[in-house]
Amino acid sequence: MILRRTCKEVTALLVAREDRALPLVERVALRLHLAACRACPVFERQMLTMRNALQRWRHYTEE
């Protein structure tokens, strides 16, 4: 099925999403998988935590 993705494929999509906009089919497949999987949402939260920490670090100034 075109919308079914493995955890390995979903982690690759989550990483790719950091660099580019995903096409509609990939976004839908990602949402469906994240709704059904227990592990991948944890990885997604870890990615978001790292992204937020890096953004804060980039904008950090010592005053």
N, C-alpha and C positions, 0 to 999 in steps of 0.2 A: 504494500500500500504506500502511496506517495507521501502520506503524512506521518507514517510511523518512522521513528528514529530510535537508534540505540543510544545508550548513555554515552558511548564514545563519540557518536555523531553530535549529540546535544552539547557536550562539553566543547567540541570544536566550534559549534555555532555560537556558544556563549562567548568564546574568545574572539571569534570573528566579529561579533556584534560590537565589540569595543572599537574596532577599526573602520567598520563600514555599516551602512544600513542594510538590513536583511530584506530580501524579497518577501512578499506576502506569504507565499507557500511555506517558506522557512520559518517565518514568525509564527504562523498557525501551528506548524509541526512542533515548534519549540514550546509553545503554550500548552499544547495537548500533552506532550511528554512531561513537562514540569508539573502538570496537574495530577499525573498518574504515578510519578516516580517519587521515592523518598530521598534518594541520594542527590540527585541533580539540583534540587532547590537549595540544598546545603552548599553545593559548589557555587551556585549562582550568588548566594549571599556572601560567600568568601571573596568572590571576584568583586562584588560591589564594595565590600569593606576595603579591599586592597586599592581599588580605584579612588575611593574617597580619601584614604590615607595618603596616597600619592598626590592627589590634588591639594590637600592641605599642606603637605610638605613643600610642594612647588611654590605655594603662595606664603610660606612661612617667612617672617622677618623677625629678627631679634631687635626688640626695642626696649 
